[in-house]
Amino acid sequence: MTAVRSFPVAGFLLALGSAASFALSGTFASALMSAGWSPGAAVTMRISFAALVLAVPTILMLRGKWGSVRRAWAPLLLFGLLAVVACQLAFFMAVEFIPPSLALLIEFLGPVMLVFWIWARTRVRPSNLTLIGAAIAVLGLVAVSGIATGGGLHPLGILFALIAAVGNAAYFAAAASVDHGIPPLPFVGLGLCIGAVGLIVVSSTGLLPFTVTTNSAVLLNVQVSPLLVVAGLVLISTVISYVLGVAAARRLGATVASFTGTPNHCLGSCGPSCCSRSCRQSCSGLVPVS
């Protein structure tokens, strides 16, 4: 009798929860930027405080398992430096040269890149359904991005957006790795710690402008303390979303998780990476702007 493969309901629910949490980061980050924060400050605070929140549970869960951390140095660096730091910085730099819609389109070709990277590495051709899904994803992202209306093709902008796409693919590839035996929460905690160090170093050099104000932020048409907005950005759109995303990737695999999470990762990345008022206005069709 042929075994029937069960539908990974839990994995899809985790992926959808992660995507929904990521999507809210656009609202939180837009509120901070409207209050005078720079995108670099929003991103750095987001990742740094999330790493601090996860520090204690990460240390407790890894007690007696630090050997696993040494074995997982490659996926941890991939997650922290490429999926977090490089992806954020590259998108931020891309929108300095090309429209945000075009940068988003290129960045979220990451899952398609992942399909062909796995194909090249394993020599196993993806199923026709996967290839059709990749084609649909490309066409859908073209429609959502508004590229059909025209846009600049500055080579540096394209290059940085492609680096962001590689970072996007690296997120799902690293998240799906299980050989090291590190549970999702401490894996995210360690990865965000690496990412936070990278962002702090980059911010200190001035490459990533860092401006923080104490001005009230407007969230859902209500004036609130920027600390409240930062708390939402950190706890909901970073800690919860990353932990759920890694858990989902381990149940679904990198490819399926990437296609499940991409549309809402698109929503989440626009907010903290947008570099200007005009950028946020260009993204207003994708990200709720307070």
C-alpha positions in Angstrom: 0.0 0.0 0.0 1.4 3.4 -0.9 1.9 5.8 2.0 -0.1 9.0 1.8 1.9 12.0 2.7 0.1 14.2 5.2 -0.5 17.9 4.4 1.9 20.0 6.6 -0.9 22.2 8.1 1.2 23.3 11.0 4.0 24.4 8.8 1.7 26.5 6.6 0.0 28.1 9.7 3.4 29.0 11.1 4.5 30.5 7.8 1.3 32.5 7.5 1.8 33.7 11.1 5.3 34.7 10.4 4.3 36.5 7.2 1.5 38.4 9.0 3.9 39.5 11.7 6.5 40.7 9.2 3.8 42.6 7.4 3.1 44.8 10.5 6.7 46.0 10.5 5.8 48.4 7.6 3.3 50.1 9.9 5.6 50.3 12.9 8.7 51.5 10.9 6.7 54.1 8.9 5.5 55.5 12.2 9.1 55.8 13.5 10.3 57.4 10.2 7.4 59.9 10.3 8.7 60.8 13.8 12.1 61.6 12.4 13.9 58.3 12.7 16.2 57.2 9.9 15.7 53.8 8.3 19.1 52.7 9.6 18.1 53.5 13.2 14.8 51.6 12.8 16.5 48.5 11.4 19.4 48.6 13.9 17.2 49.0 16.9 14.8 46.4 15.6 17.4 43.7 15.3 19.5 44.7 18.4 16.6 44.8 20.8 15.2 41.5 19.4 18.6 39.9 20.0 18.5 41.2 23.6 14.9 39.9 24.1 16.0 36.4 23.0 19.3 36.4 24.8 18.2 34.8 28.0 15.9 32.0 26.5 18.7 31.3 24.0 21.3 30.8 26.7 18.9 28.7 28.8 17.9 26.5 25.8 21.5 26.0 24.7 22.8 25.0 28.2 25.0 21.9 27.6 24.5 22.1 23.8 27.2 24.7 22.9 28.9 22.0 20.7 25.9 22.3 18.4 26.6 26.0 18.1 30.2 25.3 16.9 28.8 22.9 14.3 26.3 25.4 13.2 28.7 28.3 12.6 28.0 28.3 8.8 24.2 28.5 8.8 24.4 31.0 11.7 26.7 33.3 9.8 24.6 32.9 6.7 21.5 33.9 8.7 23.0 36.8 10.6 25.3 38.4 8.0 23.6 37.6 4.7 19.9 37.1 5.6 19.8 40.0 8.1 22.6 42.5 7.6 23.3 42.2 3.8 19.6 42.0 2.9 18.7 45.1 4.9 21.7 47.1 3.8 21.5 46.1 0.1 17.8 47.0 -0.2 18.5 50.3 1.6 21.3 51.1 -0.9 19.3 49.8 -3.9 16.4 52.3 -3.4 19.0 55.1 -3.5 19.3 54.4 -7.3 16.1 52.7 -8.5 12.4 52.9 -7.5 11.4 50.9 -4.4 8.9 48.9 -6.5 11.6 47.7 -8.8 14.0 47.0 -5.9 11.2 44.9 -4.2 10.6 43.0 -7.4 14.2 42.0 -7.7 14.7 41.3 -4.0 11.7 38.9 -3.9 13.1 36.9 -6.7 15.0 35.3 -3.8 12.7 32.2 -3.7 13.2 31.7 -7.5 17.0 31.9 -7.0 16.6 29.4 -4.2 14.9 26.9 -6.5 17.6 27.1 -9.1 20.4 27.0 -6.5 19.0 23.8 -5.0 18.6 22.4 -8.5 22.3 23.2 -9.3 23.5 21.8 -6.0 21.5 18.5 -5.9 21.2 18.0 -9.7 17.6 17.1 -9.1 15.2 19.0 -11.4 12.3 20.7 -9.6 8.9 19.4 -10.3 6.8 21.1 -13.0 4.5 22.4 -10.3 7.5 24.1 -8.6 8.7 25.7 -11.8 5.2 26.9 -12.6 5.0 28.3 -9.1 8.3 30.2 -9.7 7.0 31.6 -12.9 3.7 32.7 -11.3 5.7 34.3 -8.4 7.7 36.3 -10.9 4.6 37.4 -12.8 2.8 38.2 -9.6 5.7 40.3 -8.3 5.9 42.2 -11.6 2.2 43.1 -11.2 2.5 44.0 -7.5 5.7 46.1 -7.9 4.3 48.3 -10.7 7.3 47.8 -12.8 5.1 47.8 -15.9 4.6 51.5 -15.4 8.3 52.1 -16.0 11.4 52.7 -13.8 15.1 53.4 -13.8 17.6 50.7 -14.4 20.7 52.1 -12.7 23.3 49.3 -12.6 24.2 49.9 -9.0 20.6 49.8 -8.0 20.1 46.5 -9.8 23.3 45.1 -8.2 22.3 46.0 -4.7 18.8 44.6 -5.2 20.2 41.3 -6.5 22.3 41.1 -3.3 19.2 41.7 -1.3 17.6 38.8 -3.3 20.5 36.6 -2.4 20.0 37.6 1.3 16.3 36.8 1.0 17.1 33.3 -0.3 19.7 32.8 2.4 17.1 33.5 5.0 15.0 30.5 4.0 18.0 28.3 3.2 19.6 28.9 6.7 16.2 28.7 8.5 15.5 25.3 7.0 18.8 23.7 8.1 18.3 21.1 10.9 21.5 19.1 10.9 23.0 21.1 13.8 20.2 20.3 16.1 19.6 23.9 17.4 15.9 24.6 18.0 14.3 27.5 16.1 14.2 30.0 19.0 17.9 29.9 20.0 18.9 29.7 16.3 17.1 33.0 15.7 18.6 34.4 18.9 22.1 33.7 17.8 21.5 34.8 14.2 20.0 38.1 15.3 22.9 38.7 17.7 25.3 38.3 14.8 23.1 40.6 12.7 22.9 43.2 15.4 26.7 43.3 15.8 27.0 43.8 12.0 24.4 46.5 11.9 25.9 48.4 14.8 29.4 48.3 13.2 28.0 49.5 9.9 26.0 52.3 11.6 29.0 53.4 13.5 30.9 53.9 10.3 28.2 56.2 8.9 27.5 54.0 6.0 24.0 53.5 7.4 22.6 56.9 8.7 21.5 56.6 12.3 19.0 59.2 13.6 16.7 58.7 16.6 14.3 61.3 18.0 12.0 61.5 21.0 9.1 62.9 18.9 5.7 61.3 19.3 4.9 58.7 16.6 1.5 58.4 15.0 0.3 54.8 14.9 -3.2 54.1 13.6 -4.0 57.8 13.8 -3.1 57.9 17.5 0.0 59.7 18.9 2.0 57.3 21.0 5.5 57.1 22.5 8.2 55.9 20.0 9.1 53.4 22.7 5.7 51.7 22.2 6.3 51.5 18.5 9.8 50.1 18.9 8.3 47.5 21.3 5.8 46.4 18.6 8.5 46.4 15.9 10.8 44.3 18.1 8.4 41.8 19.7 5.7 41.3 17.0 7.5 42.0 13.7 10.9 40.6 14.6 11.0 38.1 17.5 7.7 36.4 16.8 8.0 36.6 13.0 11.6 35.2 12.8 10.9 32.4 15.3 7.7 31.3 13.5 9.5 31.7 10.1 12.3 29.4 11.1 9.9 26.9 12.6 7.9 26.9 9.4 10.9 26.5 7.1 11.9 23.4 9.0 8.5 21.8 8.5 8.0 22.9 4.9 11.5 23.0 3.6 13.3 26.1 2.2 11.6 26.3 -1.2 7.9 25.9 0.0 8.5 28.2 2.9 10.0 30.9 0.7 7.1 30.9 -1.7 4.6 30.9 1.2 6.3 33.8 3.0 7.5 36.0 0.2 4.4 38.2 -0.4 4.2 39.3 3.2 8.0 39.5 3.6 7.7 42.0 0.8 5.3 44.0 2.9 7.5 43.8 5.9 10.7 44.8 4.3 9.5 47.9 2.6 8.8 49.8 5.8 12.2 49.7 7.6 14.2 49.9 4.4 12.5 52.9 2.8 14.9 55.7 2.6 12.7 58.8 2.2 9.2 60.2 2.2 8.9 59.7 -1.5 10.0 56.1 -1.1 7.3 55.5 1.6 4.7 57.1 -0.7 5.8 54.8 -3.6 5.3 51.8 -1.2 2.0 53.1 0.1 0.1 50.6 -2.0 2.1 47.8 -0.3 2.7 48.9 3.2 0.1 50.6 5.5 1.5 54.1 6.2 0.2 55.9 9.3 
